[in-house]
Amino acid sequence: MTVGDIGAGSGYHTVRLSRLLGRAGRVIAQDVTKDYLNQLAERINRLKLSNVGLALGEPHDPRLPASSLDVAVLVHMYHEVAQPYAFLYNLAPALKSGARVGIVDLDRPTSQHGTPPELLRCELAAVGYRQIALHQLAGDAGYLAVFSPPTRAERKRPRDIVACRTADR
């Protein structure tokens, strides 16, 4: 299995995913900040994690290889995505058939470092993703929303994407 840690930052989840997946699995740690990836590369080398690759993306495009991910996880970072429709549109080709996208965030306005679940559902649906589940996490950890990506035929063309009506973004 290949898991994309989207918005990997310092690699908190990357390291844990690497150990969980073992030698048979792979983690692609993606971020838009080169300095984060450079620091993460040092950490990966120090910990001798041989199943981790790095990917430098752009705010509108994670820049991941086509059909490379079985799962994409975005943990407490979706609210930082400045161009969600372009980002989601460009993420879809990296997802294999049957892949899942898991998003963990807080139920609060994006200006307060969260994403209301209704906004999240609307933005992903606008590009063709389908919500499979929504789980409240224990304590103040927020929620986990799970989506299936659109197939190539279902993925809306950029000109057909209708932005969600909200004052939150």
C-alpha positions as a Python dict, from the first residue, in 0.01 Angstrom:
ca = {
    (1, 'M'): (0, 0, 0),
    (2, 'T'): (119, 352, -75),
    (3, 'V'): (-3, 632, 149),
    (4, 'G'): (38, 1001, 70),
    (5, 'D'): (90, 1222, 373),
    (6, 'I'): (-32, 1544, 215),
    (7, 'G'): (99, 1852, 392),
    (8, 'A'): (352, 1637, 577),
    (9, 'G'): (531, 1928, 745),
    (10, 'S'): (779, 1793, 1001),
    (11, 'G'): (673, 1436, 925),
    (12, 'Y'): (488, 1345, 1244),
    (13, 'H'): (248, 1119, 1054),
    (14, 'T'): (502, 1021, 788),
    (15, 'V'): (728, 854, 1045),
    (16, 'R'): (440, 668, 1207),
    (17, 'L'): (295, 560, 873),
    (18, 'S'): (637, 439, 758),
    (19, 'R'): (671, 214, 1059),
    (20, 'L'): (312, 93, 1033),
    (21, 'L'): (341, 4, 662),
    (22, 'G'): (682, -159, 695),
    (23, 'R'): (902, -267, 406),
    (24, 'A'): (606, -379, 193),
    (25, 'G'): (446, -34, 201),
    (26, 'R'): (548, 314, 96),
    (27, 'V'): (480, 665, 219),
    (28, 'I'): (502, 972, 0),
    (29, 'A'): (546, 1279, 217),
    (30, 'Q'): (419, 1579, 22),
    (31, 'D'): (440, 1944, 115),
    (32, 'V'): (457, 2282, -57),
    (33, 'T'): (738, 2412, 165),
    (34, 'K'): (1081, 2301, 48),
    (35, 'D'): (1243, 2373, 387),
    (36, 'Y'): (999, 2134, 557),
    (37, 'L'): (1086, 1861, 309),
    (38, 'N'): (1460, 1924, 351),
    (39, 'Q'): (1427, 1888, 728),
    (40, 'L'): (1210, 1581, 685),
    (41, 'A'): (1470, 1427, 452),
    (42, 'E'): (1730, 1462, 727),
    (43, 'R'): (1492, 1303, 976),
    (44, 'I'): (1413, 1014, 739),
    (45, 'N'): (1786, 951, 686),
    (46, 'R'): (1859, 969, 1059),
    (47, 'L'): (1578, 719, 1133),
    (48, 'K'): (1677, 502, 834),
    (49, 'L'): (1326, 495, 690),
    (50, 'S'): (1376, 335, 350),
    (51, 'N'): (1009, 335, 246),
    (52, 'V'): (955, 712, 241),
    (53, 'G'): (972, 936, -64),
    (54, 'L'): (931, 1314, -77),
    (55, 'A'): (725, 1525, -315),
    (56, 'L'): (733, 1903, -346),
    (57, 'G'): (396, 2035, -455),
    (58, 'E'): (241, 2371, -524),
    (59, 'P'): (-55, 2531, -342),
    (60, 'H'): (-288, 2437, -629),
    (61, 'D'): (-127, 2103, -718),
    (62, 'P'): (23, 1832, -495),
    (63, 'R'): (230, 1723, -799),
    (64, 'L'): (213, 1351, -730),
    (65, 'P'): (265, 1076, -987),
    (66, 'A'): (-47, 941, -1159),
    (67, 'S'): (-211, 641, -990),
    (68, 'S'): (50, 640, -715),
    (69, 'L'): (-164, 645, -398),
    (70, 'D'): (-394, 393, -234),
    (71, 'V'): (-471, 641, 43),
    (72, 'A'): (-417, 1013, 88),
    (73, 'V'): (-427, 1159, 438),
    (74, 'L'): (-457, 1529, 513),
    (75, 'V'): (-428, 1585, 886),
    (76, 'H'): (-513, 1927, 1026),
    (77, 'M'): (-402, 2098, 707),
    (78, 'Y'): (-698, 2113, 467),
    (79, 'H'): (-797, 2452, 607),
    (80, 'E'): (-458, 2581, 486),
    (81, 'V'): (-533, 2495, 122),
    (82, 'A'): (-576, 2832, -47),
    (83, 'Q'): (-710, 2690, -376),
    (84, 'P'): (-917, 2388, -270),
    (85, 'Y'): (-1088, 2320, -605),
    (86, 'A'): (-765, 2323, -806),
    (87, 'F'): (-587, 2125, -535),
    (88, 'L'): (-856, 1855, -526),
    (89, 'Y'): (-880, 1845, -906),
    (90, 'N'): (-504, 1791, -931),
    (91, 'L'): (-497, 1535, -648),
    (92, 'A'): (-749, 1304, -817),
    (93, 'P'): (-516, 1163, -1088),
    (94, 'A'): (-268, 1050, -819),
    (95, 'L'): (-533, 829, -660),
    (96, 'K'): (-561, 467, -773),
    (97, 'S'): (-895, 306, -845),
    (98, 'G'): (-1056, 228, -508),
    (99, 'A'): (-837, 479, -324),
    (100, 'R'): (-958, 674, -23),
    (101, 'V'): (-893, 1025, 102),
    (102, 'G'): (-900, 1079, 477),
    (103, 'I'): (-920, 1433, 608),
    (104, 'V'): (-883, 1517, 976),
    (105, 'D'): (-975, 1869, 1076),
    (106, 'L'): (-1154, 2070, 1341),
    (107, 'D'): (-1516, 2180, 1311),
    (108, 'R'): (-1449, 2551, 1313),
    (109, 'P'): (-1410, 2827, 1052),
    (110, 'T'): (-1104, 2811, 828),
    (111, 'S'): (-992, 3145, 973),
    (112, 'Q'): (-969, 2960, 1307),
    (113, 'H'): (-763, 2670, 1167),
    (114, 'G'): (-1048, 2430, 1096),
    (115, 'T'): (-1297, 2337, 827),
    (116, 'P'): (-1668, 2298, 895),
    (117, 'P'): (-1768, 1947, 777),
    (118, 'E'): (-2041, 2094, 554),
    (119, 'L'): (-1786, 2313, 374),
    (120, 'L'): (-1548, 2020, 336),
    (121, 'R'): (-1824, 1799, 193),
    (122, 'C'): (-1934, 2073, -47),
    (123, 'E'): (-1583, 2151, -177),
    (124, 'L'): (-1497, 1788, -238),
    (125, 'A'): (-1835, 1715, -397),
    (126, 'A'): (-1788, 2014, -628),
    (127, 'V'): (-1492, 1830, -784),
    (128, 'G'): (-1665, 1491, -786),
    (129, 'Y'): (-1548, 1325, -462),
    (130, 'R'): (-1806, 1129, -262),
    (131, 'Q'): (-1815, 1126, 116),
    (132, 'I'): (-1814, 774, 258),
    (133, 'A'): (-1798, 844, 631),
    (134, 'L'): (-1768, 1114, 894),
    (135, 'H'): (-1640, 1020, 1240),
    (136, 'Q'): (-1610, 1244, 1542),
    (137, 'L'): (-1271, 1190, 1706),
    (138, 'A'): (-1219, 1168, 2081),
    (139, 'G'): (-1149, 1478, 2284),
    (140, 'D'): (-1074, 1791, 2088),
    (141, 'A'): (-911, 1611, 1791),
    (142, 'G'): (-1192, 1709, 1553),
    (143, 'Y'): (-1333, 1474, 1292),
    (144, 'L'): (-1223, 1230, 1026),
    (145, 'A'): (-1400, 1256, 691),
    (146, 'V'): (-1342, 979, 437),
    (147, 'F'): (-1400, 1029, 65),
    (148, 'S'): (-1372, 827, -251),
    (149, 'P'): (-1222, 1016, -543),
    (150, 'P'): (-1399, 1073, -870),
    (151, 'T'): (-1323, 840, -1156),
    (152, 'R'): (-1174, 1001, -1463),
    (153, 'A'): (-1524, 1020, -1614),
    (154, 'E'): (-1676, 1167, -1295),
    (155, 'R'): (-1408, 1428, -1233),
    (156, 'K'): (-1550, 1766, -1321),
    (157, 'R'): (-1360, 1986, -1558),
    (158, 'P'): (-1228, 2304, -1396),
    (159, 'R'): (-1475, 2520, -1588),
    (160, 'D'): (-1764, 2303, -1459),
    (161, 'I'): (-1671, 2327, -1091),
    (162, 'V'): (-1916, 2545, -900),
    (163, 'A'): (-1769, 2699, -586),
    (164, 'C'): (-1953, 2648, -260),
    (165, 'R'): (-2139, 2946, -127),
    (166, 'T'): (-1980, 3037, 201),
    (167, 'A'): (-1831, 3332, 379),
    (168, 'D'): (-1579, 3100, 539),
    (169, 'R'): (-1306, 3095, 271),
}
